[in-house]
Amino acid sequence: MAAGFFSAFLVTLAGPLIWAAHFLVAYSVNGVICARPAWQADWLGMAVSSWIICAGSGLALVGMALVLHRNRKRLPALGNPRFLPGLATALTLLSSLAVIWQTVPALMLPACR
């Protein structure tokens, strides 16, 4: 019972957990690169930190989609069999929107200024 609960809990919260990791990495990368002027560089007209954030965003979105796709059918049916899969889907969609919302400034604004 405990292992099933923990597994369902992680699958349901996978989207927000991946978003939180993305949030931490994005701000850490930007902070570290901006704190060290020797590391600031441009590549194809955009700051390297912005490229790293965009790559991390892509990985986060793919990770969310994979976790949801692989585990959505495995969630246990409680009172309503569609509740946990629906909740996992809603949280993942909301978290993917947050990842995109967090990536847009990296594309539009100059880094470290």
C-alpha positions as CSV (number, residue, x, y, z in Angstrom):
1,M,0.0,0.0,0.0
2,A,2.7,2.5,0.9
3,A,4.8,1.8,-2.2
4,G,1.7,2.2,-4.4
5,F,0.8,5.5,-2.7
6,F,4.3,6.8,-3.0
7,S,4.4,5.9,-6.7
8,A,1.1,7.5,-7.4
9,F,2.1,10.5,-5.4
10,L,5.3,11.0,-7.5
11,V,3.5,10.4,-10.8
12,T,0.8,12.9,-9.9
13,L,3.4,15.5,-8.8
14,A,5.9,14.8,-11.5
15,G,5.0,17.9,-13.5
16,P,5.4,20.4,-10.6
17,L,8.6,18.6,-9.4
18,I,10.2,18.8,-12.9
19,W,9.1,22.5,-13.1
20,A,10.7,23.2,-9.7
21,A,14.0,21.6,-10.8
22,H,13.8,23.6,-14.1
23,F,13.2,26.8,-12.1
24,L,16.2,26.1,-9.8
25,V,18.5,25.3,-12.7
26,A,17.4,28.2,-14.9
27,Y,18.0,30.8,-12.2
28,S,21.2,29.2,-11.0
29,V,22.7,29.1,-14.5
30,N,21.8,32.7,-15.1
31,G,23.1,33.8,-11.8
32,V,26.4,32.0,-12.0
33,I,27.1,33.1,-15.5
34,C,26.1,36.7,-14.8
35,A,28.3,36.7,-11.7
36,R,31.4,35.7,-13.7
37,P,32.0,38.1,-16.6
38,A,34.6,35.8,-18.1
39,W,31.9,33.2,-18.7
40,Q,29.5,35.5,-20.6
41,A,29.5,34.8,-24.3
42,D,27.1,34.9,-27.2
43,W,26.4,32.1,-29.6
44,L,24.3,32.6,-32.7
45,G,23.2,36.0,-31.5
46,M,22.0,34.9,-28.1
47,A,23.7,34.6,-24.7
48,V,25.0,31.1,-23.8
49,S,23.0,31.2,-20.6
50,S,19.8,31.7,-22.7
51,W,20.7,28.7,-24.8
52,I,21.2,26.6,-21.7
53,I,17.9,27.7,-20.3
54,C,16.1,26.9,-23.6
55,A,17.8,23.4,-23.7
56,G,16.7,22.8,-20.1
57,S,13.2,23.9,-21.0
58,G,13.0,21.4,-23.8
59,L,14.3,18.6,-21.6
60,A,11.8,19.6,-18.9
61,L,8.9,19.6,-21.3
62,V,9.9,16.2,-22.8
63,G,10.4,14.8,-19.4
64,M,6.9,15.9,-18.3
65,A,5.3,14.4,-21.4
66,L,7.2,11.1,-21.0
67,V,6.3,10.7,-17.4
68,L,2.7,11.5,-18.0
69,H,2.4,9.3,-21.1
70,R,4.1,6.3,-19.5
71,N,2.4,6.4,-16.1
72,R,-1.1,7.9,-16.6
73,K,-2.8,4.5,-17.1
74,R,-1.0,3.0,-14.0
75,L,-2.4,5.4,-11.5
76,P,-4.7,3.6,-9.0
77,A,-8.5,4.1,-9.2
78,L,-9.7,5.6,-5.9
79,G,-13.4,6.7,-5.5
80,N,-13.4,8.1,-9.1
81,P,-11.2,6.2,-11.5
82,R,-10.5,9.4,-13.5
83,F,-9.5,11.6,-10.7
84,L,-5.8,10.9,-10.3
85,P,-5.1,10.7,-14.0
86,G,-7.0,13.9,-14.6
87,L,-5.2,15.6,-11.7
88,A,-1.8,14.4,-13.0
89,T,-2.7,15.7,-16.5
90,A,-3.9,19.1,-15.2
91,L,-0.8,19.6,-13.0
92,T,1.5,18.6,-15.8
93,L,-0.2,21.0,-18.2
94,L,0.0,23.8,-15.7
95,S,3.7,23.0,-15.0
96,S,4.5,23.0,-18.7
97,L,2.8,26.4,-19.1
98,A,5.0,27.6,-16.2
99,V,8.2,26.3,-17.9
100,I,7.2,28.0,-21.1
101,W,6.4,31.2,-19.2
102,Q,9.7,31.1,-17.5
103,T,11.6,30.5,-20.8
104,V,10.1,33.4,-22.8
105,P,12.1,36.1,-21.0
106,A,15.3,34.2,-21.7
107,L,14.5,34.5,-25.4
108,M,13.3,38.1,-25.3
109,L,15.5,39.9,-22.8
110,P,19.3,40.3,-22.9
111,A,21.1,38.2,-20.2
112,C,23.1,39.9,-17.5
113,R,22.1,43.5,-18.1
